[in-house]
Amino acid sequence: MASMRAKMRISSVTPYPPAPEGAPTQETLKFHAVAKDGPYPSDGSDEDNSYARYSPCGELSLTVANPALIGKFAVGDKFYLDFTKID
């Protein structure tokens, strides 16, 4: 069974409804594959380097509606996303 792990960074968090209309009930999170402005260390000590080498480009958008998660995500946060095929 094929599986994959991606390392992604949040590039934007957009609340809905937008301020000042009231407390948000949803947030749209936009993720991009990790990358670095500038060179990576040649010794491979930066883990983002390994992920960027094999998955140099990618983006994902998720809308969160769980009230317990609203406001818990910030631009720059990094996450591992695991993909496992379901039969």
Rosetta blueprint (number, residue, H / E / L):
1 M L
2 A L
3 S E
4 M E
5 R E
6 A E
7 K E
8 M E
9 R E
10 I E
11 S E
12 S E
13 V E
14 T E
15 P E
16 Y E
17 P L
18 P L
19 A L
20 P L
21 E L
22 G L
23 A L
24 P L
25 T L
26 Q E
27 E E
28 T E
29 L E
30 K E
31 F E
32 H E
33 A E
34 V L
35 A L
36 K L
37 D L
38 G L
39 P L
40 Y L
41 P L
42 S L
43 D L
44 G L
45 S L
46 D L
47 E H
48 D H
49 N H
50 S H
51 Y H
52 A H
53 R H
54 Y H
55 S L
56 P L
57 C L
58 G L
59 E E
60 L E
61 S E
62 L E
63 T E
64 V E
65 A L
66 N L
67 P L
68 A L
69 L L
70 I L
71 G L
72 K L
73 F L
74 A L
75 V L
76 G L
77 D L
78 K E
79 F E
80 Y E
81 L E
82 D E
83 F E
84 T E
85 K L
86 I L
87 D L
